[in-house]
């Protein structure tokens, strides 16, 4: 008999099924074993009736160690009281591989222990739910980009120069004493691709050598980066807004059970509606000071400042037109106010901080060259990037969306380290 996955059981109610998975939990009495089988797609209760097994079989089933690989054959019965609406009346139970004593017990474990056992911690219900939500976010991004005519372009992992500042580069040996760096962003390469294909995106790992231990930071994380030719700041903000709206809708529609496992306040996500609020950096600073939160114009917003701003709204808020000094060299300055750059950060509600950063790029060759020099970057290293302004330059823009931060906000968890399968952080690279 072909294997049936737990997620398929509602359509198999009333028939014989074969399940393969792992023993997640067990309750036993003199007459019954209640086995919880997980297979990655869900968890189902399998009832073992003592009267239908011989004495030794029933006893052995009660001794199968947790996380052992098992196969259960039985009848799938519809039951509204059961998780997923189906439970299994077991006819046979076979232990395919008996597990050793499982190191993660029901007792509380600290984060260091759990992270050191991440390869096993992933099996827990909450971690599985997080991976489901992460998968849904990525699927939605790709679907939305495809539906809107964007072309996926893969950016290189090895790069010859910085994108987001030289202080956070991971340097690696290349060949013949040549140095390379792990990419901080695929943006510059997406700008090149946009001049060829119009609307493009990449989705992949990025690396920042930041010695930060905050709940928002990883040294390796995934970023979605669209780039659009013939686009201005408003186009960038509209794309970010519509994409986030779609992501929230899809997660609510397809991953509600996972949100419930995580005990997420779903009402908060249902309040996320477009249009999102939009305020300038200057307006934000004025309101911060008016509400007794001192902040001097010209500085970059920190976590406490972003948390305060996001508390004003139920939906993500778009803060735009930051001081040019706090933005990257490639950001275009506002022609109406040279003090500010045409950039935008999208701040998630409830203190989850920046989940999107982007804006309009400088398309003028002379101005971009000046900025490279002002930031003390090598003009030779960026010769190819300047070529994009020499040969058919147009207004263009895009943004970067941090996948883990977005998942963290949607799932309502405390730390981004739980939102990536195997987190890399300061002083942690195992397993």
N, C-alpha and C positions, 0 to 999 in steps of 0.2 A: 504493500500500500504506500502511495506517495506521501511524503511528509506534508503536514499542514502546519502553517505558522499561526501563532496566537492571534495575530491581527486578522486572520482569515476565518476564525471560528464562528463569528456571527452568521456567515454565509453557509457554514457547514453544520448548523444545529440540526439534530435529528439523525445524523449519520455517524458512521465509524470514522475515526481519525487516528493518525499516528503523529505524535509530537516528539520533537527532539530538542533538548535544551539543558538547563542546569537547575539543580535543586536550590531554590532561593530560600525557602523556609518550610517548616513542617509543624503541624499540631497533631497530637496523637491521643487516642483514648483506647480503651480495651477493645472496642469494636471497629474503630475507624482510624485511618491515617488521612490527614488533609495535607496534600503536598502542593506547594506553590512552585510551579515550573515557569522559568523565564527563558525566553529564546531571543531576546533583543528587540522583538517587535511588540512584546507585551508580557504580561504575567497572567496565568490562569490557575485556578484551583482544580486539583485532581483528587477525587475521592477514592480511597482504597477501602473496600468493605471486607472485613475479616472473613465473612462467610463465603466469599468468592475466591479466596486464596488459601493454600494449605498453611499450616501453622508456621513452618520454617520460612516460607516466602513472606508472610505477613511480618514476622519478627525481623527478617533481614531488611525489609523495606524501611522499618523503623530505625535502622542503624545506618542507613546511607548518609555519609557525611555531607554537610552543606557544600554547595558549589560543585558537587559531583555531576558529571555529564550523564543524563538519563534519557531513556526512550520510554514513552508511555503510549499504549494503545487503548482506546476506549470509545465510549459513546459520548458525543457532544450534546449536552442537554441545555436547552434555553432555560435561564433562571434570572429573573429580574434582580434578585438579591446579589448575584455574583458579579464580581468586577468584569466589565465588558459584556455582561448579560449572558454568559455561557460558563458552565462548569463541566468537567470531564468525569464520567463514571468509568473508572479504570478497569480494564480487563487484564492488562499485563504491565508490569513495571520492570525495566531492565536497567541496571547500572552499567553504563558504557565505560566510564572511567571514574574510579573512586578517588575523590580529592583527599589530600592531606588536611590536617587541621587548619582551617581558614584563619589567617592572621587578623582580619578585620572582624571584630565581634560586635555584639549589640551594645557594648559599653561605649562610652564617649571616648573618641580619640582626638588628639590635638592635630592642628593643621600640618605640622612637620611630619608626623607619623603618616597621615593620610597622603600627603604629597610624595613621600618616599615610597608609598605603595600605590601610586597613581594608576599603575597598570591593573590593579585589582579594584581600587576605589571606583573606577569607571563603571563597574558592574552595579553599583547601588542605584536605586530607583531615581533619586534626585539627579545623579550625574547622567544617567541615561536620558532623563527628561531634558536636561540642558543640552545634550548633544542632538536630540531631536529638534529643539528650537533653533540651535545653531544651523543645522542642516536646512531647516525651513527658511531661515534668513538668506542663506546662500542661494537656495533654489529660487526664491522670490527675486533676488537681485538679477540672476541670470535670465529668468523669464521676462522681467520687466525690460531689461536691456534689449533682449531679442525682439520683444514686441514693439519697441520704439526705434528699431533700426540700427542699434549700436553693434559694432563688430568687436569681438574679443581679441585682444592683442596681448600676448604674454611678454611681460617686461623681464629683463635679465636680473639674475640674483647677484652676480658679480658686476660691480660698476667701478669706473676709474675715478669717480669724484663724488663729492657730497651733494645732497639735495636740500637737506634740512639743517645744515650747520655741521662744521667739522668736529665738534666736541663729542658727538654721539655716534661716531663711526666705528664699526668693527673692522679692524684691519686684518687682512689675511695675506699670506705669501702666495704669489702667483707663480710665474716661471722666470728663471734667470734673474733673480733678485727684484723682479717687478712686484709692486704692491697693488692689491685690489681691495675692494671694500664690499661688505654685504649691504645690499640695497636698503636705503632708508625709505624709499618711495619709488614707484614706477612712473611718477608724474611726468618727468622730463621726456621719457620715452613715449608716453602717451601723447604729449604735445607733437612730437615728430609724426606719430601714427595718425593723429587728427588731420595733419596737413596732407596726408595721403588718402584717408578714408572718411574724413568728415567727423563722424561720431564714433568714438571707440571707448573701450574700457579694459582694465586688467583687474584680476583678483588673485592675490597671492600673498606669500609671507613677506614681511618687512622686518627690519632689525634696527634697534636703537640701543646704543651702549650707555643708557642713562642709569646712573647709580641711584635709583629711586626705589623705595620700598612701599609706595602708596598702593592703595587698593585698585587704582586705575591703571597701573603700569605693568607691562611685560617687556622683556628684552626682545622677544620674538612674537609677533602678532600678525594677523591677517588684515589686509586692507583692500577695499574695493575703491577703484579710482577711475571714474569716467572723465573724458575730456571731449569738448565740443568745439569745432571750428565755427566761426561766425556767431559767437555767443558772447554775451556780456554778463555782468554780475546778476542781473535779474533772471536770466536764463539758468544760471547755476543754482540760484536759490529755489526757483520753481522745480527744477529736477530733483533737488534734495528733498523738498517738501513732499512731492508726489510719491517719490520712492519710499520714504519713511511711512507715509500713510498706507501704502500698499503692503509694506512689511508687517505693520501692526494688524491690518485686516487679515492677512494670510495666517499669521500666528494665532490670532483669536479664532479663526475658522478651523484650522487644521490641527492646532496643537493645544487646544483648550485643556484636554486631560493632563498634558504635561505641565501646564501652568498650575493646575489644581494640585498636582503632586508636589510642586514647588511652593504651594500655599501663596501664590501670587495674588495680590489684590487686583482681580480682573476689572473691577469697576474703573480703576485708574486708567487702564489701557483703553477701555471703551470710551473714555472722555477725550481721547486723542482725535481731534478733528481738524480738517483744513478749512480755511487758511490758518497756518500757524502764525503766532505773533511775530512781528519783525520790529526790532528796535536798533537804532544806531548805537555804537559804542559810547558816543557822547551822551545820548539819552540815558543809557544804562548807568553811566558814572553819575550823572545828575541825580537820578533816582536813588542810587546807593547812598549818596551823601545826604539826600533829603530824608532818608529813613534811618539815619544814624549809623550808617556803615561807611566809615571814612575810606575814601579811595581817591588817589591823585590821578588826574587825567594824564595819559602818556604811558602808564605802566601796563603790563600785561595782566589780564585777569587770572587770579589764582583760584584754587579749588573752593575756598570759602566764598569768594566773590561770585563764582559761577553758581554755587549752590543757592546763594541769596537771590540772584537774578531768576533762576529757574523756579524758585518758590512762588513767584508772581503769577505763574501760568500753569494750566493743566496739561498743555501740549508742549512739545519741544519748541524752543524759542530760537529765532535766527538773529544773532547779534552781528551787525555788519559795519563796515568802515572803521576798522581799527587804526590806531596810529601807525604810520608807516615804519617807525623804528622797531616795532615788535613783530613785524611780518617779514617773510623771506624776500630775498633779493628779486625774485621773479614776479612779485605781486605788482600789478599796475596801480599807480597812484590815481586818486580821484581828480579829474580835471577841474572840478569845482572847488576843491580844497586839497592842496598839495600835502597837507599834514597827515592825511589819512590814505590808506590803501583800500582798493576795491576787493576786500576780503570778507569772508563770513565764517562764523563758527555756529554750529547748531548745538545747543545745550539741551540735554535730556532733562525731564522733570526729576524731582526727588533727589537732587544732589548727585546724579550720575555723571555730570560734567559733559565735556565736549565729546560728541560722537561723530561729528563731521567738521572738517575744516577745509576751506577752499576759497575760490574767488576767480577774478579775471586776471589773466597773465599780461605782463608787459609785452606789447607787440612791436614797440619801437626799437630798432637796432641800437641807436645811439644811447637811449636811456638805459636799456638793458646792459650795455657795455659799461656804462658809468656805475651801475649798481654792482656789477661783478667786481669792479675795481674797489668800490667803497667797502665791500665786504671782504676785501683782501683775498679773493679767490683767484685761481689761475685762469687767465683768459684763454690760454692754450688748451686747458682741460675742457673748456666750454665752447671751443671753436665750432664743434658740430651743432651745439645748441643755438649759437648765434647764427649759424647758417639758416635756421628756420625763419629768422627775421630778414635775411638777405634775399631769400628766394620765395616770394609770395606770401609775406606775412599778413595775417588777418586777426581781428579780435577773436580771442578764444578764452575758454575757461573750463574749470572743472573742480572736483573736490576729492577728498579722501574720506571714506567711511571706515571707522574701526569696527571690524566684525565683533570682536570680543566685548568691547564697550557697549555696542548695540544689544548684544545678547544679554549682557549683565543687566542693563536697564529693563528689557522686556521681561526677563525672568525674575527680576527683583532680588537678585543675590548680592551678597556683600562685596565680593572680590572677583576681578576679572580672571584670576587664576583658575576658577572653576569653569570658565567659558571657552576653554581651549583644551583639546584632548590631553596634551602633555606640555604643561606650562614651563616656560623658560623665564627665570627671574634672576635678580641679583643674588649670587651665591647658590643658585639652584639650577642644575643641568641634568639631574638624575630623576627618574629613569629616562 
